[in-house]
Amino acid sequence: MLAVQADRVVSLAEWEERWQQNRIGFHRPHVNKLLERNIKQVVNGRTGVRFFFPLCGKAVDMKWLADMGHSVVGVEIAEKAILQFYEDNNMSYAVEPVPSIPGAKVYKNVEKSISIYHCDLYKFNSCVEGQFGAIWDRGSLVAINPEDREKYASLLLSLMAEDCRYLLSTLLYNPEQHKGPPFLVPNEQILALFGSSCDVQLLDSVDALDQRWREAGLDFMTENTHLIALKID
């Protein structure tokens, strides 16, 4: 099944174009239900957790977590998405250069509880913001080009603090019916990417076939939610 999408490539310019043209069907105007349902598993009794959002878009989940007393660092290639996040939430922000990433900028709210980096995700690393106590990955692993998954997993693992709880949302469907993105990511591949160094737990499996995907020609779509944590020696 993976072979069908293996060579599919979406450029960074195409993602920026989607935002410019407002083709952002992947954005949700409400806090993600799977995050709400599993937040206690992710926070795990901790306060003031630092969350990492890869390919964050303008996810309202970032403000929701900041309002709960956590802090958020996101990375996004489309500057329009970052600007819209702050505008939609009536937040003041400051813009700063990022010395360690040429050409990158970081947008921080006044309280400094939310920082969104405008750069290529693969230029970001633990030298920029250290490691994180949590990761919320909804729409990121399923969006990156399939050929980049090992590189992506290596980056995410390098950003995980020892107590990090990584919540990952993935999709299952027939790839013959949709070329992606979002891409198919079977459970077996998550184990292949993270299983050697992490414990991987399937928390949720829900029917995600809505009208939009029916009209796109899909017979089924399942959204799986996984909790990934570094193995304790």
Number of C-alpha atoms within 10 A of each C-alpha: 12 14 9 13 19 14 11 15 15 14 10 13 10 12 16 17 14 14 15 14 9 11 11 13 8 13 13 12 10 10 15 14 10 19 19 11 11 17 14 11 14 22 18 14 8 10 10 15 22 22 26 27 22 23 25 27 27 26 22 18 21 26 21 15 20 19 11 11 14 19 21 26 23 25 23 22 20 24 20 17 21 24 16 13 20 17 13 11 11 9 14 12 18 11 13 12 14 15 10 12 16 10 10 17 17 21 23 21 15 12 12 14 19 22 24 28 28 25 21 15 17 11 13 19 16 13 9 13 12 11 20 24 20 25 26 24 22 22 22 20 24 20 18 22 21 23 13 13 17 13 11 20 15 12 17 20 18 14 22 21 16 13 14 23 22 25 25 24 24 24 22 19 20 16 16 11 12 17 14 17 17 18 25 26 21 15 16 9 13 18 16 10 17 19 16 11 15 16 14 21 13 14 16 15 16 12 12 15 15 11 10 10 14 12 9 10 13 18 12 15 18 16 17 21 23 20 21 24 24 20 13 9 4
